[in-house]
Each structure stands twice: as structure tokens, then as C-alpha cells.
Amino acid sequence: MATIAAEGQTLADGTEQTVATITGAGVYQVNINMINGGSGKTLVMRGKQKVLAAGSLQTTFEETFTGTVVVPDGILAFTPMICPEGMTLTLEQTAGTLVNWAWNVIKLMEVTVESSGSPTITTSVATLGSIITDNKVLALITDHKNQPASTATTLRMITKVRTGTIDTPVAILVTPTGVLTAPDIIQQSIPLVAPFHGEFAASRSGGSDYTVEFAVCSLSVIGT
């Protein structure tokens, strides 16, 4: 069952205000009440996270809303974030009469970090972390702040749909290219079911070698 990780009402002061800092791992969804929006007002919402405990905070989503935003019941829900090291939510009203904004952060699922690290990405395909063999829902979170210009990184999931040898083995997740800026520095895979074999791997083409921070996460229902 989903739980409220943080909630509040914040009076905007014209600066970027940190309204929630959540330290535990989880899948989190941000919701904000837009009823106080309207003509002349602009609101910027940012969700931030880091991949490793020793890593740096990066913006995962940044959304700007101007004027009246028409949504059901006035509540705007953001795409859930898979967060191995918690998350930070900020709010910034950049135009219009400063008003109160009501918000919450909902924890949708538990997240367990199965493996993590900061290896060097080369032109050779290399496994990121450990291979999972015990029927889990997995996601890969990576931080590409060090990715050089002209470098394309290919992130893969290697899996199989039956016991025995690996079937057509590679589901390519994403290929971020070049120097990335927020909110694209953090790359988050969709959750993938790995009933028999779950393995993430990475390689690059063009550019040069670099280090990437990664976390292989398993997702589970809260309370199980």
C-alpha cells in the first residue's frame, strides 16, 4: 500500500525552495495542487536524486507551469521516480503574486539496491553489478555527469524468458549521447521483470572512456 513520505503547504518566496528531503530508497511520486495557479503565475517544480550515497544531487525532472493549469480536481501528478538514495523536491515561483502551494510525495513501492558502483565505461560490453537470478522486478539508474562529448553510451538488459540458455538476450534500454544536461544526466530504465536472469551491461561508442555511477534496483510492494 502506498504511504505518504512527505506533505506540506509552501508559501513561495521567489527563490528555489527545498520543500522535502527524503532519505530512504523508494519509488516516489510528487503531487501538487494547482488551484492557486492562474494568470501571470509561473511555477517550476524539480525532483532531484543521486545514484550513490557519495554521489552528487542531480535534477531528474524539471517542469514549468504558466497560467491556469487545467487538471482533474486541480491535482497534478508527476511521473514516479525510482530513487536508490532518496529524493529532494524543490519549488520555485518565478512570476506572479506569490501564493501557497500544497504538495505531497507518495511512496509507491519499496526499492532495494542489489548492486552499485562507479566503473569505467569502455567500448567493451561489461556487466554492471551482479546478475540477478531469483525472479525480481529490476530497474537500472545511472548518472552520466562525466559523459564526454561525442560519446554514445548503450545501456542493455540481458534476460531470458525461460529456463536454460539465454533467449535473444539483449533488450536495449537507452543510448544517451554527448554531454548531457539536467534533467537527462540521470537515466532511469523502465522496470523490467527478470524471472530467471537479470543482468545490466554498458558500453560506449565514439568519444572516450569515462566513469558512470550506477545502481541496480529491485522493486517490491510496500509491506511484503
Buried (B, 14 or more C-beta within 10 A) or exposed (E): EEEEBBEBEBEBEEEEBEBBEBEEBBBBBBBBBBBBBEEEBBBBBBBBBBBBEEBEBBBBBBBEBBEEBEBEEBBBEBEBBBBBBBBBBBBBBBEBEEBEBBBBBBBBBBBEBBBBBBBEBEEEEEBBBEBBEEEBBBBBBBBBBBBEEEBBBBBBBBBBEEEEEBEEBBEEBBEBBBBBEBBBBBBBBEBBEBBBBBBBBBBBEEBEEBBBBBBBBBBEEEEE
